[in-house]
């Protein structure tokens, strides 16, 4: 299979790389398939419309233009190679439910279809009680004269649809497009409905899964459908890929990086970013139609097409910023909660370090024009390192540490949806029980056995608060929330508490911290004071404690027998 093809009926007025097959005759390609094409008319794995957008609008020199066209094909191929968005299909029958309260809407829809197109049912929206399931398997519970009746259908057409219908896949509102468009979509779905896996999930670092209390469920909160649901009793998340729109909003608010965007994960972002060294990246989500967009791309601007518009977080932004050495333009008419927070945080950091914004957001064509005029390189900002296997927070920490260097740039406040923080421990009340370490699944809190210390790397802390609610000591552990300190110490392990080890009074083996033993002795000492052996057992290890207790028992027994004689 030929990898790259460029198709244009009018041909090209400049040469491009020999690695790209160029044709103006689509007929000769009917039986051929390709990896990357500039056109959806070609049978290919991935069509990259940003190629024509670049060719039409760039002001690059001819030599750079030739190099960059090939680079755009290679970028698309890299995204394809690293994508984990597996395709699935689901059977969809002809059973269709039409929901409307207006007779004219009903008549209009009926007039557009044939009798054998669908097995049609029609109801008034006033009797609907609930809708569940997904396309191909929808359950609609209606009130039939006081009794609940379940209608099982494959798809729903609902004029002026309420949110309960739009939450599930398989509900279509003609008023959001047109009756003709909806009917075409319904027919295309029958017998072969395809969908993709848009998210991957690592529950080992999820800050909701398995926790005793709910401290995070951001992904479920921002999901616009029922693709993510939670069970607060079992503390588990459920993912329905068929209901997922692929927007990626859950990815940008996930504090630990437990969720990744399957079409373009962290590894993919890193590999793609390598192509943008010494260029100005222009991020363009798929929903932003650029087919007819005419925009002056000054020299050095190279588009980066992405599928979803909401998955980019502070780690992915900083990766692309440092790998390009330039400001970024983000052309999108909508910013997700997570991406918006991330952009503001990174921009605040860049303002403190470089006195300029990192990310120039353009929400319309006028703003895009302004951003393209303003975008510039950021002197001494390029940085590359091998970030394979690192988690989201670790990548951001390492990159931010390089950016800060030895400077002290003050504090940046984090936001409503993206949190950082700093754990503070009252050493006088901390017994180094290490419950907090066990509760931290991002590695911010660690125990160092070499010097018996509790340590914190604040740059990894998500400010989730699970260590705070897990700590058994009173007035011991608190969190200073929503800050990033832009100074070298923020990235280093700092000692929160330290203690000596206590040696067993019987065998001399060190078995606990001195503070822990003193605390237990203070609590139990008055109770055990009537028995010197029990009182001594408070200072014994687990091996010696039963020994001295049993020895005391036998000594007393023998003494009793001797007295009886």
C-alpha positions as MATLAB code, in Angstrom:
seq = 'XXXXXXXXXXXXXXXXXXXXXXXXXXXXXXXXXXXXXXXXXXXXXXXXXXXXXXXXXXXXXXXXXXXXXXXXXXXXXXXXXXXXXXXXXXXXXXXXXXXXXXXXXXXXXXXXXXXXXXXXXXXXXXXXXXXXXXXXXXXXXXXXXXXXXXXXXXXXXXXXXXXXXXXXXXXXXXXXXXXXXXXXXXXXXXXXXXXXXXXXXXXXXXXXXXXXXXXXXXXXXXXXXXXXXXXXXXXXXXXXXXXXXXXXXXXXXXXXXXXXXXXXXXXXXXXXXXXXXXXXXXXXXXXXXXXXXXXXXXXXXXXXXXXXXXXXXXXXXXXXXXXXXXXXXXXXXXXXXXXXXXXXXXXXXXXXXXXXXXXXXXXXXXXXXXXXXXXXXXXXXXXXXXXXXXXXXXXXXXXXXXXXXXXXXXXXXXXXXXXXXXXXXXXXXXXXXXXXXXXXXXXXXXXXXXXXXXXXXXXXXXXXXXXXXXXXXXXXXXXXXXXXXXXXXXXXXXXXXXXXXXXXXXXXXXXXXXXXXXXXXXXXXXXXXXXXXXXXXXXXXXXXXXXXXXXXXXXXXXXXXXXXX';
ca = [
       0.000    0.000    0.000;
       1.287    3.437   -0.975;
       1.551    5.547    2.157;
       0.973    9.113    0.984;
      -1.122   10.510   -1.864;
      -2.030   14.020   -2.936;
      -5.121   14.439   -5.090;
      -6.214   17.640   -6.794;
      -8.216   17.735   -9.999;
      -6.404   20.928  -10.976;
      -2.969   19.560  -10.152;
      -0.204   21.345   -8.222;
       1.787   24.386   -9.291;
       4.885   23.402   -7.288;
       6.832   20.172   -6.778;
       6.489   18.030   -3.643;
       8.431   15.134   -2.183;
       8.793   11.944   -4.193;
       7.412   10.090   -1.152;
       3.995   11.511   -2.042;
       2.083   10.172   -5.041;
       0.453   13.084   -6.890;
      -2.574   12.610   -9.130;
      -5.356   14.624  -10.736;
      -7.271   11.553  -11.919;
      -9.427   10.015   -9.209;
     -10.684    7.258  -11.504;
      -7.308    5.533  -11.582;
      -7.355    5.275   -7.771;
     -10.665    3.440   -7.314;
      -9.096    0.082   -6.509;
      -6.205    1.467   -4.481;
      -5.910    2.367   -0.801;
      -3.548    4.716    0.986;
      -2.475    5.593    4.499;
      -2.691    9.402    4.360;
      -4.462   11.574    1.802;
      -5.279   15.266    1.582;
      -8.808   14.439    0.404;
     -11.779   12.464    1.750;
     -12.519   11.391   -1.830;
      -9.548    9.023   -1.680;
      -9.768    5.584   -0.070;
      -7.384    6.112    2.857;
      -6.943    5.421    6.547;
      -6.722    9.111    7.419;
      -7.535   12.244    5.448;
      -5.556   15.336    6.420;
      -7.392   18.407    5.179;
      -4.855   20.650    6.893;
      -2.509   19.878    3.995;
      -4.588   21.827    1.455;
      -5.215   24.531    4.052;
      -1.469   24.950    4.472;
      -0.722   24.871    0.728;
      -3.401   27.474    0.010;
      -2.471   29.915    2.779;
       1.212   29.572    3.663;
       3.777   32.294    3.002;
       6.721   29.907    3.451;
       9.475   29.864    0.859;
       9.207   27.209   -1.833;
      11.871   24.997   -0.222;
      10.200   25.196    3.196;
       6.819   24.623    1.622;
       8.036   21.391    0.007;
       9.519   20.204    3.328;
       6.435   21.140    5.329;
       3.960   19.404    3.023;
       5.868   16.158    3.580;
       6.058   16.969    7.282;
       2.258   17.287    7.472;
       1.889   13.822    5.931;
       4.395   12.450    8.440;
       2.573   14.135   11.328;
      -0.709   12.564   10.228;
       1.013    9.168    9.910;
       2.483    9.538   13.402;
      -0.951   10.295   14.851;
      -2.309    7.236   13.061;
       0.517    4.988   14.320;
       0.109    6.002   17.977;
      -3.689    6.175   18.027;
      -5.502    3.709   20.277;
      -9.015    4.540   19.085;
     -10.190    1.052   18.172;
     -13.244    0.937   15.898;
     -16.351   -1.062   16.791;
     -19.718   -1.679   15.160;
     -23.191   -2.271   16.538;
     -26.342   -3.653   14.956;
     -29.131   -1.107   14.516;
     -32.604   -2.265   13.455;
     -35.330   -0.282   11.684;
     -37.324    0.312   14.897;
     -37.674    4.084   15.139;
     -39.488    6.229   17.692;
     -40.785    9.635   16.593;
     -41.368   12.074   19.466;
     -43.209   15.307   18.814;
     -46.014   17.401   20.264;
     -46.765   19.195   16.982;
     -48.816   17.613   14.210;
     -46.967   19.642   11.569;
     -43.632   18.119   12.654;
     -45.141   14.639   12.423;
     -46.580   15.309    8.966;
     -43.298   16.768    7.737;
     -41.295   13.736    8.848;
     -43.801   11.243    7.434;
     -43.764   13.031    4.092;
     -40.005   12.543    3.798;
     -39.857    8.754    4.295;
     -41.133    5.634    2.579;
     -43.323    3.090    4.321;
     -40.572    0.453    4.372;
     -37.765    2.762    5.544;
     -38.492    2.244    9.247;
     -40.748    0.423   11.696;
     -42.166    3.658   13.044;
     -43.705    4.366   16.437;
     -44.915    7.820   17.430;
     -45.646    9.328   20.855;
     -46.164   12.709   22.478;
     -43.227   13.833   24.644;
     -45.559   14.549   27.565;
     -45.878   10.849   28.419;
     -42.120   10.143   28.523;
     -40.784    9.238   31.969;
     -37.222    8.147   31.185;
     -34.839    7.080   28.438;
     -31.908    4.716   28.875;
     -29.605    2.527   26.808;
     -27.800    3.479   23.626;
     -28.259    3.454   19.872;
     -29.507    0.057   18.758;
     -30.822   -0.693   22.237;
     -32.854    2.201   23.651;
     -35.481    1.799   26.353;
     -38.146    4.503   26.608;
     -40.470    4.281   29.593;
     -43.804    6.030   29.001;
     -46.913    6.593   31.109;
     -49.797    4.699   29.547;
     -52.869    5.736   31.534;
     -51.067    5.340   34.841;
     -49.013    2.282   33.950;
     -45.338    2.238   32.980;
     -44.778    0.785   29.532;
     -41.311    0.194   28.047;
     -40.752    0.851   24.351;
     -37.675   -0.852   22.903;
     -36.362    0.954   19.838;
     -33.070    1.418   17.999;
     -33.187    5.154   17.219;
     -35.212    8.196   18.225;
     -36.215   11.308   16.316;
     -37.269   14.008   18.761;
     -38.242   17.472   17.639;
     -36.951   20.005   20.217;
     -35.358   17.153   22.130;
     -34.971   17.422   25.889;
     -31.608   16.677   27.476;
     -32.708   13.246   28.725;
     -32.850   12.149   25.094;
     -29.665   13.802   23.906;
     -27.639   12.222   26.727;
     -27.817    8.838   25.013;
     -26.472    8.004   21.596;
     -29.205    7.366   19.030;
     -31.425   10.429   19.594;
     -31.569   13.019   16.818;
     -33.231   16.437   16.805;
     -34.125   17.686   13.299;
     -34.230   21.257   14.609;
     -30.476   21.081   15.219;
     -29.826   20.281   11.548;
     -32.691   19.351    9.203;
     -35.197   16.562    8.663;
     -33.363   15.463    5.521;
     -30.009   15.291    7.313;
     -31.509   13.293   10.184;
     -33.215   10.807    7.857;
     -29.967   10.282    5.971;
     -28.141    9.653    9.259;
     -30.828    7.222   10.445;
     -30.555    5.201    7.253;
     -26.769    5.130    7.349;
     -26.865    3.796   10.920;
     -29.146    0.854   10.111;
     -27.336   -2.500    9.959;
     -23.901   -0.958   10.471;
     -23.350    1.689   13.143;
     -19.663    2.357   13.760;
     -18.141    4.013   16.783;
     -14.694    4.407   18.294;
     -12.978    3.999   21.614;
     -12.066    7.542   22.596;
     -10.722    7.029   26.116;
      -8.308    4.718   27.890;
      -8.404    4.351   31.660;
      -5.815    3.467   34.302;
      -7.760    2.960   37.515;
      -4.567    2.470   39.551;
      -4.058    6.255   39.582;
      -7.734    7.225   39.424;
      -8.648    9.490   42.319;
     -12.214    8.209   42.472;
     -11.896    4.441   42.096;
     -11.896    2.526   45.376;
     -11.680    5.579   47.636;
     -13.559    5.564   50.929;
     -14.964    9.009   50.204;
     -15.751   10.864   46.987;
     -12.947   13.337   46.433;
     -12.925   13.402   42.639;
     -15.360   12.603   39.847;
     -14.528   15.460   37.520;
     -14.701   13.286   34.424;
     -18.288   12.267   35.146;
     -19.261   15.841   35.984;
     -18.080   17.313   32.673;
     -19.258   14.459   30.418;
     -22.054   15.830   28.189;
     -23.581   12.360   27.728;
     -23.852    9.154   29.742;
     -20.516    7.915   28.399;
     -19.113    8.133   31.947;
     -21.209    7.163   34.944;
     -20.218    6.600   38.554;
     -21.395    4.452   41.438;
     -20.762    6.219   44.732;
     -21.489    3.032   46.690;
     -18.793    0.936   45.056;
     -16.647    3.943   44.000;
     -16.337    2.699   40.433;
     -16.579    4.403   37.061;
     -18.282    2.883   34.019;
     -17.386    3.896   30.476;
     -19.792    3.525   27.549;
     -17.742    4.117   24.411;
     -20.812    3.961   22.172;
     -22.250    7.009   23.956;
     -18.990    8.974   23.817;
     -18.840   11.977   21.484;
     -15.047   12.018   21.592;
     -14.837   15.634   22.762;
     -12.107   14.813   25.308;
     -13.407   17.098   28.054;
     -12.895   14.368   30.655;
      -9.211   14.111   29.754;
      -8.309   17.733   30.485;
      -9.928   17.710   33.952;
      -8.511   14.342   35.067;
      -6.015   15.390   37.752;
      -3.775   12.316   37.753;
      -3.802   11.370   34.078;
      -5.824    8.212   34.692;
      -7.773    9.058   31.547;
      -6.077    9.447   28.181;
      -7.432   10.477   24.796;
      -7.190    7.389   22.607;
      -6.867    9.183   19.230;
      -3.937   11.247   20.539;
      -2.431   10.157   23.844;
       0.549   11.670   25.669;
       3.034    9.561   23.712;
       1.459   10.682   20.446;
       1.553   14.354   21.489;
       5.233   14.037   22.310;
       6.113   12.316   19.031;
       4.073   14.796   16.993;
       5.640   17.740   18.830;
       9.048   16.733   17.482;
       7.936   17.889   14.021;
       7.217   21.407   15.290;
      10.706   22.431   16.324;
      11.347   26.011   15.179;
       7.806   26.399   13.832;
       4.685   28.158   15.105;
       2.059   25.477   15.894;
      -1.521   26.312   14.889;
      -3.845   23.853   16.653;
      -7.078   23.269   14.748;
      -9.781   20.917   16.110;
     -11.649   18.842   13.535;
     -14.931   20.663   14.213;
     -13.398   23.925   12.926;
     -14.092   23.727    9.201;
     -11.001   24.994    7.407;
     -11.881   23.805    3.898;
     -12.817   27.289    2.715;
     -10.908   29.227    5.365;
      -8.564   31.790    3.896;
      -6.063   32.974    6.431;
      -2.618   34.439    5.894;
      -0.178   31.930    7.400;
       2.999   33.870    7.914;
       6.313   32.161    7.467;
       6.906   29.320    9.917;
       3.271   28.637   10.858;
       2.398   24.945   10.639;
      -1.106   23.590   11.371;
      -1.709   20.769   13.845;
      -5.078   19.110   13.263;
      -6.639   17.339   16.252;
      -9.829   15.307   16.523;
     -11.419   16.414   19.799;
     -11.331   19.990   20.988;
     -11.337   19.531   24.773;
      -8.631   17.001   25.684;
      -5.566   19.262   25.761;
      -4.238   19.849   29.281;
      -1.364   21.778   30.840;
       1.044   18.888   30.224;
       0.260   18.589   26.501;
       0.337   22.356   26.009;
       3.721   22.707   27.705;
       5.128   19.777   25.710;
       4.219   21.432   22.405;
       5.368   24.841   23.626;
       8.819   23.658   24.637;
       9.304   21.322   21.687;
       8.489   24.112   19.234;
      10.191   26.947   21.109;
       7.276   29.118   20.067;
       3.953   30.459   21.220;
       0.973   28.314   20.206;
      -2.182   29.416   18.422;
      -5.329   27.520   19.451;
      -8.128   28.079   16.935;
     -11.374   26.914   18.543;
     -14.784   28.485   19.064;
     -15.126   26.710   22.412;
     -12.808   26.031   25.348;
     -13.508   23.158   27.709;
     -13.347   23.683   31.446;
     -10.067   21.810   31.771;
      -8.364   23.293   28.713;
      -9.458   26.803   29.684;
      -7.918   26.431   33.148;
      -4.770   24.880   31.667;
      -4.338   27.727   29.174;
      -4.724   30.348   31.872;
      -2.227   28.583   34.166;
       0.409   28.141   31.440;
      -0.102   31.711   30.230;
       0.387   33.036   33.774;
       3.625   31.057   34.026;
       4.894   32.353   30.685;
       4.006   35.914   31.618;
       6.120   35.624   34.768;
       9.035   34.005   32.931;
       8.940   35.503   29.419;
       6.504   38.450   29.740;
       4.243   37.023   27.022;
       1.375   34.567   26.723;
       2.173   30.978   25.816;
      -1.105   30.193   24.051;
      -2.945   32.625   21.800;
      -6.605   31.622   21.689;
      -8.538   32.531   18.538;
     -12.277   31.876   18.714;
     -13.194   33.327   15.308;
     -11.541   34.278   12.013;
     -10.785   37.847   13.111;
      -9.047   36.642   16.251;
      -7.188   34.048   14.201;
      -5.905   36.765   11.891;
      -4.642   38.767   14.884;
      -3.013   35.708   16.485;
      -1.241   34.781   13.254;
       0.224   38.278   13.099;
       1.334   38.213   16.761;
       2.696   34.674   17.163;
       6.429   34.576   17.801;
       9.226   32.377   19.060;
      10.033   32.404   22.775;
      13.749   32.820   23.278;
      15.490   30.026   25.231;
      12.234   28.117   25.735;
      13.069   25.002   23.674;
      13.424   21.848   25.758;
      13.286   18.177   24.888;
      13.720   15.087   27.043;
      12.631   11.466   26.945;
       9.266   11.473   28.684;
       8.285    7.887   27.820;
       6.480    6.069   30.675;
       6.008    9.287   32.660;
       2.563   10.213   33.930;
       0.795   13.488   33.217;
       1.908   15.249   36.412;
       5.472   13.999   36.102;
       5.773   15.381   32.568;
       4.445   18.780   33.586;
       6.680   18.854   36.668;
       9.837   18.011   34.734;
       9.103   20.536   31.994;
       8.112   23.281   34.421;
      11.235   22.680   36.488;
      13.359   23.254   33.387;
      11.419   26.427   32.599;
      11.860   27.835   36.117;
      15.536   26.952   36.413;
      17.027   28.747   39.418;
      14.524   31.626   39.310;
      11.964   32.515   41.936;
       8.983   33.800   39.989;
       6.402   33.843   42.757;
       3.109   31.953   42.864;
       0.597   31.028   40.180;
      -2.959   30.259   41.213;
      -4.528   27.165   39.693;
      -8.174   26.973   38.787;
     -11.582   25.564   39.431;
     -11.014   22.444   37.346;
      -7.219   21.983   37.370;
      -5.750   21.735   40.863;
      -2.270   21.784   42.349;
      -1.381   22.148   45.995;
       1.050   21.700   48.848;
       0.720   19.338   51.807;
       1.609   20.835   55.185;
       2.299   18.596   58.196;
       2.470   19.521   61.874;
       5.559   17.528   62.797;
       4.794   17.650   66.509;
       1.618   15.600   66.045;
       2.782   13.377   63.156;
       3.653    9.831   64.213;
       4.855    8.775   60.746;
       2.143    6.154   60.531;
       2.368    6.705   56.725;
      -1.365    6.391   56.101;
      -1.028    9.529   53.986;
       1.618    7.860   51.829;
      -0.675    4.906   51.246;
      -3.509    7.221   50.255;
      -1.453    9.132   47.663;
      -1.539    7.345   44.299;
       0.403    9.963   42.324;
       3.670    9.669   44.242;
       3.634   13.155   45.755;
       3.967   11.781   49.313;
       6.702    9.224   49.932;
       8.440    7.582   52.892;
      12.218    7.360   52.982;
      13.366    4.434   55.104;
      16.992    5.591   55.026;
      16.350    8.526   57.353;
      12.815    7.775   58.618;
      11.249   10.788   56.926;
       7.930   11.651   55.377;
       8.593   13.633   52.200;
       6.594   15.637   49.680;
       7.193   16.574   46.063;
       4.582   19.357   45.755;
       4.859   19.521   41.970;
       3.086   16.147   41.770;
       0.316   16.915   44.275;
      -3.201   17.110   42.811;
      -4.620   18.678   45.969;
      -7.213   15.898   46.054;
      -7.384   15.887   49.853;
      -7.469   12.124   50.338;
      -4.369   12.229   52.539;
      -6.063   14.905   54.638;
      -9.181   12.862   55.342;
      -7.124    9.675   55.823;
      -4.727   11.071   58.434;
      -5.683    9.615   61.868;
      -4.027   12.365   63.880;
      -5.801   15.515   64.962;
      -4.502   18.862   63.635;
      -1.710   17.122   61.768;
      -2.116   17.364   57.994;
      -3.597   20.147   55.874;
      -3.345   21.213   52.228;
      -2.599   24.634   50.828;
      -4.748   24.394   47.732;
      -4.596   25.764   44.196;
      -1.073   27.137   44.069;
       2.107   26.465   42.123;
       5.256   27.978   43.570;
       7.552   28.907   40.710;
      10.835   28.224   42.466;
      13.351   25.318   42.534;
      12.200   23.917   45.897;
       8.748   23.189   44.439;
      10.231   20.304   42.457;
      12.334   18.727   45.191;
      11.390   16.293   47.928;
      11.014   18.266   51.143;
      10.953   16.714   54.611;
       7.539   17.074   56.256;
       8.293   14.989   59.343;
      11.101   12.863   60.753;
      11.571   10.606   63.737;
      13.925    8.066   65.254;
      13.121    4.376   65.399;
      12.266    2.824   68.741;
      14.147   -0.321   69.803;
      12.297   -3.155   71.498;
      13.201   -3.197   75.205;
      13.499   -6.982   75.095;
      15.389   -7.875   71.896;
      16.619   -4.464   70.771;
      14.982   -4.693   67.306;
      13.766   -1.386   65.884;
      10.097   -1.801   65.067;
       8.256    1.559   65.148;
       8.805    5.269   65.370;
       9.484    6.742   68.763;
       6.491    9.086   68.495;
       4.127    6.216   67.704;
       5.292    4.223   70.727;
       5.083    7.266   72.974;
       1.556    7.987   71.768;
       0.368    4.425   72.436;
       2.118    4.367   75.804;
       0.482    7.641   76.791;
      -2.940    6.236   75.923;
      -2.571    2.734   77.375;
      -0.037    3.350   80.150;
      -2.580    4.411   82.809;
      -4.686    1.327   82.030;
      -1.725   -1.076   82.155;
       0.018    0.572   85.120;
      -1.385   -1.978   87.575;
       0.566   -4.717   85.784;
       4.291   -3.995   85.212;
       4.534   -6.736   82.535;
       1.619   -5.353   80.516;
       3.089   -1.893   80.860;
       6.454   -3.187   79.613;
       4.720   -4.878   76.649;
       3.866   -1.431   75.288;
       7.551   -1.040   74.484;
       8.010   -4.484   72.917;
       7.994   -5.564   69.282;
       5.352   -7.932   67.915;
       7.595  -10.958   68.523;
       8.490  -10.163   72.105;
       5.093   -8.877   73.278;
       3.406  -12.340   73.427;
       6.540  -13.909   74.854;
       6.693  -11.727   77.936;
       2.917  -11.956   78.396;
       3.001  -15.766   78.268;
       6.048  -15.879   80.542;
       4.211  -13.716   83.042;
       1.209  -16.030   82.852;
       3.315  -19.143   83.574;
       5.269  -17.401   86.311;
       2.036  -16.462   88.072;
       0.643  -19.966   87.586;
       3.771  -21.608   89.008;
       3.813  -19.173   91.880;
       0.221  -20.048   92.671;
       0.935  -23.778   92.635;
       3.938  -23.348   94.950;
       1.888  -21.280   97.383;
      -0.802  -23.990   97.399;
       1.758  -26.556   98.518;
];
